[in-house]
Amino acid sequence: MNHLGVIGGGGWLAGALLRPVLTDRLIKPADLVLSSRSGNISGYEAWPGVHMTTDNAILVDACDTIVLSVRAGDLDEIDIDLRGRFVISVMAGVTVEEISDRFGARRIVRAMPNACAEQRLSFTPWCMTDDVRDPEADFARRFFAASGRQHFITDEHELDYFTALTGSGAAFPALMADAMIRHAIEAGIGPETAVLAVRQLFLGAATQMASVSDTPADIVELFMEYHGTTAAGLSAMIDADLAHAIFTGLTAARRRAQDGAD
């Protein structure tokens, strides 16, 4: 890519994606242009060559690759012509067809990273239109690989589901972690100790699940077979239908994604 422009470059997601890319030198600071309505863009002090503007038209004129990183609800305020540009969208709930109809682009990648991108731990599924060129697809692959694990999919409709499932980042696990912390505090554990213990538990659990061949279901079954304290807790959670609560939450999140809201 010659020059990369990011509309919504002042947002948290843009920063989470771009800082790993800049660190890895996939993009030179001088070749990066960021736009923001407020003109207030921070987090790039380590790369003083990055260009910033409040004018999206100037950004588009200067760049051959455009990243759309704005809220779906703000899309109506963006009036630009992206014909002839390679477009990467990380907007939730905005289809490739809508992007094409609004802005005239044909070479489009649509992706759904999450808030773990800056820690290089995002799971980022992405799809593309048939018009995307091989070098552009390779750039998209490397761009998202810089912030975690990228995964190419062929069915755009799956992105709505991934918006609900993995687009949440730490939010859903954090809800369970918060419940565990509050339970520990009610049991008499000091708040600081409770937070430290649960944070480390989730870090260890995530690392283990990512590094072993056993599925999460296999791990649950392994502990159930011991018939110990963990099995007792798992049995109570299963009896309380924890899975139903999770299914209900994911269904609601997926419905919102399909409605075109983020």
Secondary structure, 3 states (H helix, E strand, C coil): CCCEEEECCCCHHHHHHHHHHHHCCCCCHHHEEEECCCCCCCCCCCCCCCEEECCHHHHHHHCCEEEECCCHHHHHHCCCCCCCCEEEECCCCCCHHHHHHHHCCCEEEEECCCHHHHHCCEEEEEEECCCCCHHHHHHHHHHHHCCEEEEECCCCCHHHHHHHHCCCCCHHHHHHHHHHHHHHHHCCCCHHHHHHHHHHHHHHHHHHHHHCCCCHHHHHHHHHHHCCHHHHHHHHHHHCCHHHHHHHHHHHHHHHHHCCCC
